[in-house]
Amino acid sequence: MQTSIANSVSATGVGLHSGKHIYLTFRQAPPNTGIIFRRIDCKPVREVPANMAFISDTRLCTTLERHGAKVATVEHLLSAIAGVGIDNLYIDIDGPEVPIMDGSASPFVFLLKSGGLYRQHVPKRLIRITEPVSVTDDNGATCELLPHDGRKIEFSINFEHPAFSDSVQRASIDLDKESYFIDVSRARTFGFITQLEMLKKQNLALGASLNNAIGLDDTTILNPDGLRYNNEFAMHKILDAIGDLHLLGSVIIGTFKGHCSGHRMNKLLLDQLVSQQSFEYVEVA
């Protein structure tokens, strides 16, 4: 059956790119509502559905916009929502960006589980991939969705850095056999210190710190505690993909494969999937 949150829970944190302190509250939503962001700082309140139709920007994060109201950096929260299995949720937010928390989806998983799950008496609606769909860019980045009776995700990135012996980092997970909470949700976003000043001049990464991202210089990882997984970078790309793909409106049954792709290509993949109509809706109870 579809689920929502049983009890409202709230949190506060800083926006990774805006640097603003944001307050958000998760509230129960009726069956078939989906995931709705509510910009409560706008007068009147503006609702922005978590739907691919409202993607407005994919630079370094995924941004949604409707009626002039934006909500940026939605991918980590949507990944947690997909991982927990919540179908319907209101997210009251008082600023333009979801707080980054510790750079992973784990704090959102904790919050959603703290609120408890409320079972609703309406069947879940899943999305099954029926035909292969893929996109490629000029730099050789690729991503694809393939038919599969389950949920598998594979990702690889080129990562030439002295801290790693292998220049290609890989990660994969079968969500029917392995745990999203243990194996994916704790993977953090990452970036190079040398790029930070350039990003700040573009009004990006204004809230970035070693408390909410993995930082690298030319030779080493700067975080005192090191990595949470030996392939944390590739695993975080899986985390992002789960969140971005959830903008199709439901959990996807199939295999996702990505190589050096990101938010922009995840959007292009969803566009191609819808254009080809290479999926079907499946109700389960």
TAWO-V787410 format. One record per pair of residues at least 24 apart in sequence whose C-alpha atoms are under 10 Angstrom apart, sorted by sequence separation. I is the first residue (numbers start at 1). J is the second residue. D is the distance in Angstrom with one decimal. If there is no record, write none. Layout:
BEGIN
i = {I;I}
j = {J;J}
d = {D;D}
END
This chain:
BEGIN
i = {4;5;45;46;50;71;72;73;74;76;80;81;84;150;151;152;188;189;190;191;192;193;194;234;237;238;241;242;245;246;3;4;50;70;71;72;73;74;76;79;80;84;150;151;152;188;189;190;191;192;193;234;237;241;245;248;254;3;4;42;69;70;71;72;73;74;79;80;83;84;86;150;151;152;187;188;189;190;191;192;234;237;240;241;244;248;253;3;4;37;42;69;70;71;72;73;76;77;78;79;80;81;82;85;149;150;187;252;253;2;3;41;50;76;77;80;81;84;252;253;2;3;4;75;76;77;79;80;84;192;193;252;253;1;2;4;39;75;76;77;78;79;80;88;192;4;38;39;65;76;77;80;81;86;250;2;39;64;76;77;80;85;86;87;88;37;38;63;64;76;84;86;87;37;63;63;77;37;87;86;87;85;188;187;188;49;187;188;49;186;187;190;191;17;35;47;48;186;189;190;17;47;187;188;189;16;47;183;184;187;188;189;35;46;183;186;187;189;190;45;187;188;189;184;187;188;189;45;183;186;187;188;184;185;186;187;189;35;40;41;42;184;185;187;188;189;34;35;36;37;38;39;40;41;42;183;184;187;188;34;35;36;37;38;39;40;41;42;163;184;185;186;187;18;33;34;35;36;37;38;39;40;41;163;184;185;17;18;32;33;34;35;36;37;38;39;40;41;161;162;163;164;184;185;16;17;31;32;33;34;35;36;37;38;39;161;162;163;164;183;184;15;16;30;31;32;33;38;39;161;162;163;15;29;30;31;39;161;162;163;184;29;30;161;162;171;172;180;28;29;30;161;170;171;27;28;29;37;169;170;171;27;28;29;169;170;171;172;173;26;27;28;169;170;171;172;26;27;169;170;171;25;26;27;169;170;171;173;25;26;164;168;169;171;172;24;25;26;164;170;171;24;25;23;24;25;23;24;22;23;24;109;110;22;23;109;21;22;21;22;23;24;106;159;20;22;23;24;106;156;159;20;21;22;23;105;106;109;157;158;4;18;20;21;22;108;109;156;157;18;19;20;21;22;106;107;155;156;17;18;20;105;106;107;155;156;15;17;18;19;104;105;106;154;155;157;3;4;5;10;12;15;16;17;18;19;104;105;106;154;155;156;174;3;4;5;8;9;10;11;12;15;16;17;104;105;106;153;155;156;2;3;4;5;8;10;14;15;16;17;103;104;105;154;155;2;3;4;5;14;15;16;102;103;104;105;154;172;2;3;4;5;13;14;15;16;26;27;102;103;104;153;172;1;2;3;4;12;13;14;15;16;25;26;102;103;153;155;12;13;14;16;28;101;102;103;11;12;13;14;27;31;32;100;153;170;12;13;26;28;29;31;100;153;170;11;28;30;31;32;169;31;32;168;31;32;83;168;31;32;11;83;84;11;83;84;82;83;143;11;80;151;152;10;79;80;83;151;152;153;154;155;156;157;158;159;9;10;83;150;151;152;153;154;155;156;157;158;8;9;150;151;152;153;154;155;156;157;8;9;80;149;150;151;152;153;154;155;156;157;7;9;10;79;80;103;148;149;150;151;152;153;154;155;156;6;7;8;9;79;103;147;148;149;155;5;6;7;8;9;100;102;103;145;146;147;148;4;5;6;7;8;99;100;102;103;104;145;146;147;148;5;6;7;76;102;103;104;145;146;147;5;6;7;101;102;103;145;146;4;5;6;7;100;101;102;103;144;145;146;4;5;6;76;100;101;102;144;145;3;4;5;6;76;99;100;143;144;145;3;4;5;143;144;2;3;4;142;143;144;2;3;4;142;143;1;2;3;141;142;143;1;2;3;141;142;143;1;2;3;140;141;142;143;1;2;3;140;141;142;1;2;3;127;139;140;141;144;1;2;127;128;132;134;136;139;143;144;1;2;126;127;128;129;130;131;132;133;134;135;136;142;143;1;125;126;127;128;129;130;132;134;137;141;142;145;125;126;127;128;129;136;143;144;145;124;125;126;127;128;129;135;143;144;124;125;126;127;128;142;137;144;145;136;144;135;105;134;135;147;104;134;136;146;147;103;135;136;145;105;134;135;104;105;134;135;104;133;134;135;133;135;105;134;135;60;133;134;133;132;133;131;130;133;60;129;132;133;59;60;131;133;131;132;133;130;131;132;129;130;131;129;130;131;128;129;130;128;129;127;128;129;127;128;126;127;128;126;127;83;125;126;127;124;125;126;124;125;126;79;80;83;123;124;125;76;79;80;82;83;123;124;125;78;79;81;82;122;123;124;77;78;79;80;81;87;122;123;76;77;78;79;80;82;87;122;75;76;78;79;82;86;87;121;75;76;78;79;81;85;86;74;75;76;77;78;79;85;75;76;77;78;79;75;76;78;79;82;83;74;75;78;82;74;75;81;82;75;75;74;62;61;62;17;18;62;17;61;64;19;17;18;19;17;18;19;20;21;17;18;19;20;16;17;18;19;75;15;16;17;18;19;55;15;16;17;18;15;16;17;14;15;16;52;55;14;15;16;51;52;54;13;14;50;51;52;53;51;52;53;16;50;51;52;15;16;50;51;52;14;49;50;51;50;51;49;62;63;61;62;60;61;62;59;60;61;58;59;60;62;58;59;62;57;58;57;58;58;55;58;57;35;35;55;35;53;34;35;52;34;52;53;52;1;2;1;2;1}
j = {28;29;69;70;74;95;96;97;98;100;104;105;108;174;175;176;212;213;214;215;216;217;218;258;261;262;265;266;269;270;28;29;75;95;96;97;98;99;101;104;105;109;175;176;177;213;214;215;216;217;218;259;262;266;270;273;279;29;30;68;95;96;97;98;99;100;105;106;109;110;112;176;177;178;213;214;215;216;217;218;260;263;266;267;270;274;279;30;31;64;69;96;97;98;99;100;103;104;105;106;107;108;109;112;176;177;214;279;280;30;31;69;78;104;105;108;109;112;280;281;31;32;33;104;105;106;108;109;113;221;222;281;282;31;32;34;69;105;106;107;108;109;110;118;222;35;69;70;96;107;108;111;112;117;281;34;71;96;108;109;112;117;118;119;120;70;71;96;97;109;117;119;120;71;97;98;112;74;124;124;125;124;227;227;228;90;228;229;91;228;229;232;233;60;78;90;91;229;232;233;61;91;231;232;233;61;92;228;229;232;233;234;81;92;229;232;233;235;236;92;234;235;236;232;235;236;237;94;232;235;236;237;234;235;236;237;239;86;91;92;93;235;236;238;239;240;86;87;88;89;90;91;92;93;94;235;236;239;240;87;88;89;90;91;92;93;94;95;216;237;238;239;240;72;87;88;89;90;91;92;93;94;95;217;238;239;72;73;87;88;89;90;91;92;93;94;95;96;216;217;218;219;239;240;72;73;87;88;89;90;91;92;93;94;95;217;218;219;220;239;240;72;73;87;88;89;90;95;96;218;219;220;73;87;88;89;97;219;220;221;242;88;89;220;221;230;231;239;88;89;90;221;230;231;88;89;90;98;230;231;232;89;90;91;231;232;233;234;235;89;90;91;232;233;234;235;90;91;233;234;235;90;91;92;234;235;236;238;91;92;230;234;235;237;238;91;92;93;231;237;238;92;93;92;93;94;93;94;93;94;95;180;181;94;95;181;94;95;95;96;97;98;180;233;95;97;98;99;181;231;234;96;97;98;99;181;182;185;233;234;81;95;97;98;99;185;186;233;234;96;97;98;99;100;184;185;233;234;96;97;99;184;185;186;234;235;95;97;98;99;184;185;186;234;235;237;84;85;86;91;93;96;97;98;99;100;185;186;187;235;236;237;255;85;86;87;90;91;92;93;94;97;98;99;186;187;188;235;237;238;85;86;87;88;91;93;97;98;99;100;186;187;188;237;238;86;87;88;89;98;99;100;186;187;188;189;238;256;87;88;89;90;98;99;100;101;111;112;187;188;189;238;257;87;88;89;90;98;99;100;101;102;111;112;188;189;239;241;99;100;101;103;115;188;189;190;99;100;101;102;115;119;120;188;241;258;101;102;115;117;118;120;189;242;259;101;118;120;121;122;259;122;123;259;123;124;175;260;124;125;107;179;180;108;180;181;180;181;241;111;180;251;252;111;180;181;184;252;253;254;255;256;257;258;259;260;111;112;185;252;253;254;255;256;257;258;259;260;111;112;253;254;255;256;257;258;259;260;112;113;184;253;254;255;256;257;258;259;260;261;112;114;115;184;185;208;253;254;255;256;257;258;259;260;261;112;113;114;115;185;209;253;254;255;261;112;113;114;115;116;207;209;210;252;253;254;255;112;113;114;115;116;207;208;210;211;212;253;254;255;256;114;115;116;185;211;212;213;254;255;256;115;116;117;211;212;213;255;256;115;116;117;118;211;212;213;214;255;256;257;116;117;118;188;212;213;214;256;257;116;117;118;119;189;212;213;256;257;258;117;118;119;257;258;117;118;119;257;258;259;118;119;120;258;259;118;119;120;258;259;260;119;120;121;259;260;261;120;121;122;259;260;261;262;121;122;123;260;261;262;122;123;124;248;260;261;262;265;123;124;249;250;254;256;258;261;265;266;124;125;249;250;251;252;253;254;255;256;257;258;259;265;266;125;249;250;251;252;253;254;256;258;261;265;266;269;250;251;252;253;254;261;268;269;270;250;251;252;253;254;255;261;269;270;251;252;253;254;255;269;265;272;273;265;273;265;236;265;266;278;236;266;268;278;279;236;268;269;278;239;268;269;239;240;269;270;240;269;270;271;270;272;243;272;273;199;272;273;273;273;274;273;273;276;204;273;276;277;204;205;276;278;277;278;279;277;278;279;277;278;279;278;279;280;278;279;280;279;280;279;280;281;280;281;280;281;282;281;282;239;281;282;283;281;282;283;282;283;284;238;239;242;282;283;284;236;239;240;242;243;283;284;285;239;240;242;243;283;284;285;239;240;241;242;243;249;284;285;239;240;241;242;243;245;250;285;239;240;242;243;246;250;251;285;240;241;243;244;246;250;251;240;241;242;243;244;245;251;242;243;244;245;246;243;244;246;247;250;251;243;244;247;251;244;245;251;252;246;247;247;240;240;243;199;200;244;200;244;247;203;202;203;204;203;204;205;206;207;204;205;206;207;204;205;206;207;263;204;205;206;207;208;244;205;206;207;208;206;207;208;206;207;208;244;247;207;208;209;244;245;247;207;208;244;245;246;247;246;247;248;212;246;247;248;212;213;247;248;249;212;247;248;249;249;250;249;262;263;262;263;262;263;264;262;263;264;262;263;264;266;263;264;267;263;264;264;265;266;264;267;267;246;247;267;249;267;249;250;267;250;270;271;271;283;284;284;285;285}
d = {5.6;7.8;9.3;9.2;8.4;7.6;6.1;5.9;6.0;8.1;9.2;9.1;9.6;7.8;5.5;7.9;7.4;5.1;4.4;5.4;4.8;5.6;8.2;9.8;8.4;9.8;9.8;9.7;8.8;9.8;9.2;6.3;9.9;8.6;4.8;4.4;5.7;9.0;9.7;9.5;5.5;6.7;7.7;6.3;9.5;5.9;6.3;5.9;6.3;5.8;8.6;9.5;7.4;6.9;7.1;9.6;9.7;9.1;7.7;9.9;9.5;5.5;5.0;6.2;7.8;9.4;6.8;7.3;7.8;9.6;8.7;6.4;9.3;9.9;9.6;6.6;9.0;7.8;8.9;8.1;9.1;9.4;9.2;9.8;9.0;8.9;9.4;9.1;8.0;9.4;7.8;7.6;7.6;6.8;9.2;7.7;8.1;8.8;8.6;9.7;8.7;8.0;9.7;10.0;9.8;9.6;9.5;9.2;9.8;9.6;7.7;9.9;8.2;6.4;6.2;6.0;7.3;7.6;9.9;9.9;6.8;9.8;9.7;9.9;5.1;9.1;9.1;5.4;7.6;9.3;9.1;9.5;9.4;9.6;8.1;9.4;7.1;8.8;8.8;9.1;9.2;9.1;9.1;9.9;9.7;9.6;9.2;8.2;9.7;9.8;6.2;9.7;7.7;7.7;9.3;9.9;8.0;9.7;8.1;8.3;8.3;9.0;9.0;10.0;9.5;9.6;9.1;9.2;9.7;9.9;9.0;9.4;9.6;7.6;8.3;9.8;9.9;9.6;7.8;9.9;8.9;9.9;8.9;8.7;8.4;9.4;6.8;9.7;9.9;7.3;7.2;9.1;9.7;9.0;8.6;9.3;9.6;8.6;8.7;7.0;9.0;9.4;8.9;7.0;7.3;9.7;9.1;9.9;9.3;5.4;7.5;10.0;8.9;9.9;8.5;8.6;7.3;9.7;8.6;9.5;8.7;8.5;6.3;8.7;6.1;5.9;8.3;9.9;9.7;9.0;4.9;9.2;10.0;8.8;8.2;8.7;9.5;8.7;9.5;9.2;9.9;6.1;8.1;9.1;8.9;9.0;8.9;6.9;8.0;8.4;7.0;8.5;6.1;7.5;8.0;8.1;7.1;7.3;9.9;5.7;5.3;6.3;6.1;5.8;6.2;5.9;4.8;8.8;9.3;9.5;9.5;8.9;9.8;9.1;7.9;4.4;4.8;5.0;4.7;4.7;5.2;5.3;6.5;9.9;7.4;6.7;8.6;10.0;7.7;5.4;6.4;6.2;6.1;6.1;6.0;5.7;8.0;9.2;9.2;10.0;9.1;9.8;6.1;9.9;9.5;8.3;7.9;6.7;7.4;8.4;7.6;8.5;7.0;8.3;6.7;9.3;7.7;6.4;9.1;9.8;9.9;8.8;8.0;9.5;6.3;9.9;8.7;9.7;7.8;7.4;5.5;5.5;8.2;8.9;6.6;9.3;9.8;6.9;6.9;7.1;9.9;5.3;8.0;8.0;9.7;9.7;9.9;8.9;7.2;4.8;9.3;9.8;9.9;6.5;9.2;5.4;5.8;9.8;9.2;6.7;8.4;6.0;6.2;9.4;6.4;9.3;8.7;8.6;8.9;6.8;5.0;9.0;9.0;8.7;5.5;7.6;5.8;6.4;7.6;5.7;5.6;8.1;4.8;7.7;6.1;7.8;9.1;8.6;5.7;6.5;9.3;9.3;9.2;8.9;7.9;6.7;5.0;9.0;9.8;9.9;7.7;5.3;6.7;8.2;4.4;9.3;5.9;6.6;7.1;5.8;8.7;9.9;9.5;6.1;7.6;7.6;9.1;5.7;8.0;8.2;9.9;8.0;9.8;9.0;7.8;7.3;8.7;8.4;7.3;9.8;9.5;8.6;9.2;7.1;8.0;8.9;9.2;7.7;8.2;9.5;9.9;9.4;8.2;9.6;6.0;9.1;9.6;9.3;6.4;7.9;9.2;9.9;7.5;9.6;8.7;8.7;9.9;6.1;10.0;7.1;8.4;8.3;5.0;8.5;6.1;9.0;8.9;8.0;9.7;9.0;8.9;4.9;5.1;8.9;7.6;8.8;9.8;8.7;7.2;9.5;9.6;8.4;8.1;9.8;9.3;9.7;6.2;6.2;8.2;8.9;9.5;8.6;9.0;7.3;5.4;9.1;9.6;9.9;9.1;9.9;10.0;5.8;8.4;9.3;5.3;7.5;9.2;9.8;7.1;9.3;8.5;5.2;6.0;7.9;9.8;9.8;8.7;6.2;6.7;8.8;8.4;5.4;7.9;9.5;6.4;7.3;5.4;5.0;6.9;8.2;4.4;5.4;8.9;7.7;4.4;9.8;7.2;9.8;5.8;6.4;5.9;9.3;8.3;4.9;5.5;8.6;8.7;9.9;9.6;4.7;6.5;6.8;8.9;9.3;7.6;8.8;9.2;9.4;4.9;6.2;8.2;9.9;9.8;7.8;7.2;5.3;9.6;9.3;7.1;6.8;7.0;8.4;9.5;10.0;8.8;8.2;8.9;9.7;5.8;9.8;9.0;9.6;9.8;9.8;8.7;9.9;8.3;9.2;8.4;9.5;10.0;6.6;9.3;8.6;9.0;9.3;8.3;8.1;8.1;8.2;9.9;6.7;9.5;9.9;9.2;9.0;9.1;9.9;9.4;9.1;9.5;9.0;8.5;9.1;6.0;8.4;9.5;7.3;9.9;8.0;8.8;9.0;9.8;7.7;9.5;8.6;9.2;7.2;8.4;8.6;7.9;8.3;8.5;8.5;8.3;9.5;6.7;9.6;8.2;8.8;5.4;6.6;5.7;6.3;5.8;6.5;5.7;6.7;9.6;7.5;5.5;5.2;4.6;4.8;4.8;4.7;4.8;4.7;9.0;9.7;9.7;6.5;5.7;5.8;6.3;5.9;6.3;5.7;6.4;8.1;9.2;7.5;9.3;9.6;7.1;9.2;6.7;6.2;7.5;8.1;8.4;8.2;8.5;7.9;8.9;9.3;9.9;9.2;5.8;8.1;9.6;7.6;4.3;8.6;8.8;7.0;9.5;8.3;6.0;9.6;8.6;9.5;9.3;9.5;9.2;4.8;5.8;9.5;8.3;9.2;4.7;9.0;9.5;8.8;8.9;7.8;7.9;9.6;5.7;6.3;9.5;9.1;5.7;6.4;8.7;6.0;4.4;8.3;6.7;5.0;9.2;5.9;5.1;8.2;8.4;4.1;5.2;5.5;6.5;9.5;5.7;5.1;8.4;9.8;6.2;6.9;8.2;8.0;4.6;8.2;8.5;4.7;4.6;9.5;6.6;9.4;9.8;5.7;6.6;10.0;5.9;5.3;8.3;9.4;9.9;8.9;7.3;5.3;9.0;6.3;5.1;8.5;5.5;6.5;9.9;5.4;6.7;8.1;4.1;9.3;8.6;4.6;7.3;5.7;6.2;9.8;6.2;5.4;7.8;5.2;8.4;6.4;5.2;8.6;5.5;6.8;6.4;6.0;6.9;8.7;8.2;5.0;5.9;8.9;5.9;5.7;9.4;7.9;5.2;9.3;5.5;5.7;8.3;8.5;9.1;9.0;8.7;9.7;4.5;4.8;8.4;9.9;9.6;9.6;9.9;9.8;7.2;8.9;5.1;8.0;8.7;6.4;8.6;7.2;9.4;9.8;9.4;9.7;9.1;9.7;9.5;7.8;7.3;8.9;9.1;5.6;6.2;5.9;6.2;8.4;10.0;9.5;8.8;8.4;9.5;8.0;6.9;5.5;4.8;4.6;5.5;8.7;9.4;6.9;9.3;8.8;8.1;6.3;5.9;6.3;8.3;9.6;7.1;9.6;9.5;9.8;7.1;8.6;10.0;9.5;8.1;9.9;8.3;7.9;9.5;7.2;9.3;9.7;8.8;9.3;7.7;10.0;9.3;9.6;8.9;9.4;7.0;9.2;9.5;7.7;9.1;5.9;8.2;9.2;6.4;9.6;9.4;7.3;9.5;9.9;9.0;7.8;9.6;7.6;9.9;9.9;6.9;8.3;6.1;8.7;9.8;8.9;10.0;8.1;8.6;8.7;9.7;9.8;9.5;9.2;8.8;7.3;8.7;7.3;9.8;8.7;5.1;9.5;9.3;5.3;7.0;6.1;4.9;10.0;8.7;4.4;6.9;5.4;6.7;6.5;5.3;9.1;5.7;6.3;8.4;4.7;6.8;5.7;6.1;9.5;6.4;5.1;8.8;10.0;5.6;6.2;8.2;4.5;7.4;9.3;8.5;8.3;9.6;5.6;6.4;9.4;6.2;10.0;7.3;9.1;6.0;5.3;8.9;9.5;6.8;9.7;7.2;9.5;5.5;6.2;9.9;8.8;7.9;8.6;8.2;8.8;9.3;4.8;7.0;9.5;9.9;5.2;7.5;9.6;7.4;7.8;8.1;6.3;7.7;3.7;6.8;9.6;9.0;9.0;5.7;9.3;4.6;7.5;8.8;9.5;9.8;9.4;7.9;8.6;7.1;7.4;8.7;8.2;7.9;6.0;10.0;9.0;7.3;4.4;8.7;6.6;9.9;7.9;9.1;7.6;5.6;8.0;6.6;8.2;9.0;9.9;9.6;8.7;9.0;9.7;9.3;9.0;9.3;8.9;9.7;7.4;8.4;9.5;10.0;9.2;9.7;7.1;8.6;7.0;6.6;7.3;8.4;9.2;4.5;6.9;4.7;7.3;7.8;3.9;5.6;3.9;8.8;10.0;5.4;5.0;6.4;7.6;9.9;8.5;6.3;5.7;9.4;8.0;4.4;7.1;9.5;5.8;5.3;8.5;8.8;6.4;8.3;8.6;9.5;8.6;9.2;9.9;8.9;9.6;9.6;8.6;8.4;8.1;4.9;8.8;7.9;8.2;4.5;5.9;10.0;9.1;5.7;6.1;8.0;9.4;9.0;8.5;6.1;7.4;9.7;9.5;9.7;9.7;8.7;6.2;8.2;6.4;8.1;9.2;7.2;8.8;8.5;7.4;8.8;9.7;5.4;7.3;8.9;9.0;5.1;8.1;8.8;9.2;9.9;8.1;9.7;9.8;9.2;8.0;8.2;9.9;7.1;9.6;7.4;8.3;7.6;9.3;8.3;9.3;9.2;7.2;8.2;5.0}
END
